[in-house]
Amino acid sequence: MRILLPVDGSLYSSYAADFIASRTSLLAEKPEVEVFNVQKLSSGLVTDLWNTKSYEMFCRTGAAKAFSAVRRALESCGVKISEKYAKGPAVELIAKEIETYKPDLVVMGTKGKTDFDRIALGSVTTGVIARNSCPILLIRSEPGAIPDALKVGLPVDGSSHSLAAAKFVAKHSVFFGRSPEILLIHVANLGEEVFYCDLDNPLPETPGERFGAEAYFDKVNKERIALEKIDAEKAFESVRPAFAGSGLLVREVPLTGEVAPAISRCARTEGLHLLVMGTRGLDNAASVTLGSVTSRVLAEGTIPVLVVKG
């Protein structure tokens, strides 16, 4: 597996390196890890130092500090890394390096700022996601003690995006440990209109018809449960072929309610170590819209989220 680790010398870059170092099974497979740093100077400093030895020395020193912040964590567990730095705009250069290096995965530490149901990941992170289709793992907090075998949540909705995410997990299962547990999560959210779909038999309006009303609601509830089961089965069936013959422990978790909060609650109650989110993503110059569900799940939690654009 080829991994690109963009670093900037921050604590969050160290968190990302620590997460890679926790992947015992992956490390046994001798992954290739490139640590990449971009030196970006202010316009005034560039004017003063451009094409001078001082400028080059300034950049090398800055890159060396960024590399040293993650080198110990990676080399202490036997990872052979390569280090590379470039000078210029961070988003464009990281995106270019992804095209050149062709990693299977990009791992990025990012602070992120939550604001109710949306998240701002930072201009560099959002720009990199917007410009590339490569899966990106976002680390936004200190990993702590992480087992080799991860408990992974994979929300599925029957779309090509969740299928792409499922295929990535199956293909690179060693990244998640020798015996990971994969939870396929589907949230049925059929909407309130389901309760009023029987237009030929409106609700009784008089107290004397209370029993009829109870029977009506019982009938509608049974129909709703049946529809939810059908909806979940379609979603699970769409990704089952991706795991056929993989030997992975896969468990299907059908839920109901509002999608993003239900996924976040599941992550907490199940004690998930990581979420894998398939998303379409919308490219827009230096920004990206991940989709309301992915954005809100990111905003409501701090566990690592692997974004797979499909």
Secondary structure, DSSP 4 states (H G I P E B T S, - for coil): -EEEEEE-SSHHHHHHHHHHHT-HHHHHT--EEEEEEEE---HHHHHHHTTSHHHHHHHHHHHHHHHHHHHHHHHTTT--EEEEEEES-HHHHHHHHHHHH--SEEEEE---EEETTEEE--HHHHHHHHH--S-EEEE-S---S--SS-EEEEE--SSHHHHHHHHHHHHTGGGG-SS-EEEEEEEE---GGGGG--TTSPPP-SGGGHHHHHHHHHHHHHHHHHHHHHHHHHHHHHHHHHHTTS--EEEEEEEES-HHHHHHHHHHHHT-SEEEEEE--EEETTEEE--HHHHHHHHH--S-EEEEE-
